[in-house]
Structures are given as structure tokens and as C-alpha cells.
Amino acid sequence: MSTDFIPNHDNNPEDYNPKKQRINYIKGSPEAVTKTIYGLYALGYGSLSDWSPLQPTGIPGQVISFASKSSTWR
């Protein structure tokens, strides 16, 4: 289990900087998460493709979506 979250820096080692990476997430009902992602996009906070597909959280009716961006992302 602990090996599930070991970063793989071989994918893009020149882009990796742990001090500049930021993970954002939105958790809630599928409708609320989708509306929030579209609302953030409308405000210029990243693009729609920056967000992961909705994933179940294990709580009925609740999903989560993640975006990992550099600190230059608004």
C-alpha cells in the first residue's frame, strides 16, 4: 500500500519540483463537483482537462476530482 504513492520522476524529471507542485481537489455530489469545475474554468482557474475524471470516494453520492498544477497556475 505505501508504494502506491511513490512519485515517478522518470516521466518528466526536468519539470518536477516538489516546492512548485500543488494538488487541488473538489469533493461533493457529482453535480456540485462538475458545476465547481466549470465555474473555476469560467474564472480562468485552469482548463477543464486539468481535472481528473470524477472518482467515487466510498461515501454514497460523493465523488472527488483532482488537479495537480505548478505554482504558476491561478
Secondary structure, DSSP 8 states (H G I E B T S, - for coil): -GGGG---TTSSTTT--TTTEEEEEEEE-HHHHHHHHHHHHHTTSS-GGGS---EE-SSTT-EEEEEEEETT--
